[in-house]
Amino acid sequence: MPLKVIGAGLGRTGTLSLCTALNQLGFPCYHMFEIFEKAPHPPSSPYSKENESHLDFWHNVANGKAGTQYDWEQVFSKYAATVDYPACCVWRELLSTYPNAKVILTVHPRGAGAWYESTVDTIYFTETMWQFKVLQLATPYFKKVGDMFRKLIWQRSLKGTMSDRSKAIERYHQHIAEVIASVPAEQLLVYSVDQSWKPLCTFLGVPEPSGEFPNVNDRAAIKQGLREFTRGAYAILAVCALAFAGVVYGISRVFS
C-alpha cells in the first residue's frame, strides 16, 4: 500500500506514542522497532519475519548517496504510515515517491534540550558504549546496525553534531525549519504528542477516538536492551580470554 503519512520528526520526539496512535486510527505504522525482532512492537504492528531483511535495506540506504531513490515498498508494503528513524532521515525522498502523503513533523513537548538529553540517554549508545563496539567487532549483525546508525542518523541526518550539545540543538531547529520550508502548509502538521487526538485526527480526516491518547515511553525497553548488550559484550570478552589463555597454554607446552 502507498504511504499515506510520512513522519518527518526526528526520533525521541514522541514518535512511538504517535506510532501507537496511528495504528489505532487505522494507519499501520512503521517505526525503528519494526526492524528488530525482539523490540517491543506496538499493538496492531504488521511486523513479521519478512522484516528481518529490513536491516540490509536500510544499511544499503545508509551507504548510498542522499537523494537516491529506492524501492521503498520493500519495507513499507504493509504500512500506511512511517515515523521515527531511519525513515525520517529520508523524508524528502519519501515525499517525492509518495507526493500525496501527509507529513507529520513531531517536536519534543519539552523542547530541543529535552530531545537532546533523551537521545543521548538512549539511542546514542551506538556511538558511546564500548560494550556495543565489542558486539560490532564480533558480529556482522551489530556491525550493520552500528554502521546504519552512524551513517544515516548521526551523520546524514544530524550532521555529526551529537557530540556537541549546542550544535545538536541547532541542528534540531534547522531540521524543523527545513521541513516547514519544503512541505506545503496544507500537507504538513507540526505536532507535539501532548496535543492529544484533536489536531492529529483533524489533519488526517478521521474520527477522534474516545479513549486517551497513548503515552508510550520506550526508555525502559531501550535500557533493558543496553543491559543485554553489556552481558553479551562480557560474554564475548570471556570467550576471547579463554581462547587466549588456551593459546598461551599451548605455546608454553610446546616450549617447555
Secondary structure, DSSP 8 states (H G I E B T S, - for coil): ---SEEE-S-SSSSHHHHHHHHHHTT--EE-GGGG-TTS---TT----GGGGGHHHHHHHHHTS-TT----THHHHTT-SEE-STTGGGGHHHHHHHSTT-EEEEE--TT-HHHHHHHHHHTTTHHHH-HHHHHHHHH-HHHHHHHHHIIIIIIIIITTT-TTSHHHHHHHHHHHHHHHHHHS-GGGEEEE-GGG-HHHHHHHHT----SS-------HHHHHHHHHHHHHHHHHHHHHHHHHHHHHHHHHHHHH-
